[in-house]
Amino acid sequence: MKPYEAKGAGLARTMTGIFVLGLAVLSGCSFSRGTIGDELKKEDVATIKKGESARTDVVAKLGAPDRIVQANGHEILQYYRYDIKVKGLFLILVNFSRANIKSDDLYVLLNKDGIVDDVVFGKRTDRLEFQFWPFDD
């Protein structure tokens, strides 16, 4: 074996090691979470009574609504909370990420006198989970 061949093989292994180390250093994972809006508690929603509670009772218990809409002679107070979980795998050439969003929504329908006609509440943020692999359901 010639002396320059042994040095070349060692150099190739060193360069390969530096390349693999560079890939490991430049890649990474990320997990983050965010929310929009205030939490809607089932106990607070349960205090709103159809035909009894007034607009002032709802606002006193839940605060100002996020949105007010007029539809079919009703005033609709909407309260919402969004929860998002994002995760990602960042490589040099390819990046994968997945974001999951769920919402809690409360709609309080008021008649022309400002009395509650109906309450519609959906809570889904408690079922939100981190899912790492971006190709699953």
MOFENBEL-V695425 format. One record per residue. N is the residue number from 1. RES is the residue in one small letter. PSI is psi in whole degrees, 0 to 359 (NA if undefined). OMEGA is omega in degrees with one decimal (none if undefined). Layout:
# MOFENBEL-V695425
N:RES:PSI:OMEGA, N:RES:PSI:OMEGA
This chain:
# MOFENBEL-V695425
1:m:138:-179.0, 2:k:147:-176.3, 3:p:326:-176.5, 4:y:337:178.1, 5:e:321:179.3, 6:a:319:178.6, 7:k:322:179.7, 8:g:320:178.9, 9:a:320:177.9, 10:g:321:178.3, 11:l:320:179.6, 12:a:318:177.9, 13:r:320:179.1, 14:t:315:179.9, 15:m:320:177.2, 16:t:317:177.6, 17:g:318:178.4, 18:i:321:178.9, 19:f:313:179.5, 20:v:318:177.3, 21:l:319:177.2, 22:g:318:177.2, 23:l:318:-179.8, 24:a:321:-178.4, 25:v:324:-175.3, 26:l:356:176.9, 27:s:165:179.9, 28:g:177:179.1, 29:c:157:180.0, 30:s:139:174.3, 31:f:130:177.3, 32:s:162:-177.7, 33:r:144:177.7, 34:g:156:177.0, 35:t:151:174.3, 36:i:128:179.2, 37:g:170:-179.5, 38:d:153:179.4, 39:e:137:176.9, 40:l:115:-177.6, 41:k:138:180.0, 42:k:324:-179.7, 43:e:321:179.1, 44:d:319:179.9, 45:v:324:-179.2, 46:a:339:179.5, 47:t:347:179.0, 48:i:116:-175.6, 49:k:129:177.4, 50:k:134:178.4, 51:g:353:-178.4, 52:e:310:-175.7, 53:s:144:178.7, 54:a:169:178.5, 55:r:317:-178.9, 56:t:325:177.4, 57:d:317:-179.1, 58:v:313:-178.0, 59:v:324:178.3, 60:a:324:-177.7, 61:k:318:-172.0, 62:l:349:-175.7, 63:g:185:-178.7, 64:a:139:179.3, 65:p:156:176.9, 66:d:332:-179.2, 67:r:144:174.5, 68:i:127:-177.3, 69:v:143:173.5, 70:q:126:179.3, 71:a:128:175.5, 72:n:45:178.2, 73:g:8:177.8, 74:h:147:168.2, 75:e:129:-177.4, 76:i:121:175.3, 77:l:124:179.5, 78:q:130:173.2, 79:y:138:179.3, 80:y:159:173.8, 81:r:127:177.0, 82:y:141:177.8, 83:d:132:-178.5, 84:i:138:175.0, 85:k:128:-177.3, 86:v:139:175.1, 87:k:154:-177.4, 88:g:156:173.6, 89:l:119:-174.5, 90:f:113:176.9, 91:l:176:-176.9, 92:i:313:-175.6, 93:l:334:-175.0, 94:v:137:176.5, 95:n:139:176.6, 96:f:137:174.4, 97:s:160:178.8, 98:r:135:177.6, 99:a:132:175.7, 100:n:131:-178.9, 101:i:133:173.8, 102:k:159:-179.5, 103:s:153:167.5, 104:d:129:-177.6, 105:d:136:176.3, 106:l:124:175.7, 107:y:125:177.3, 108:v:114:-179.5, 109:l:125:-178.8, 110:l:141:175.4, 111:n:183:-176.0, 112:k:341:178.1, 113:d:0:178.7, 114:g:18:178.5, 115:i:144:-177.3, 116:v:123:175.0, 117:d:323:-177.8, 118:d:154:177.8, 119:v:126:178.0, 120:v:121:-175.9, 121:f:131:176.1, 122:g:129:-179.5, 123:k:114:-178.6, 124:r:351:-176.0, 125:t:340:178.8, 126:d:349:178.0, 127:r:11:-178.2, 128:l:134:-178.8, 129:e:159:172.5, 130:f:132:174.0, 131:q:115:-173.7, 132:f:310:-174.5, 133:w:123:-171.9, 134:p:356:-173.7, 135:f:5:179.6, 136:d:170:172.8, 137:d:NA:none
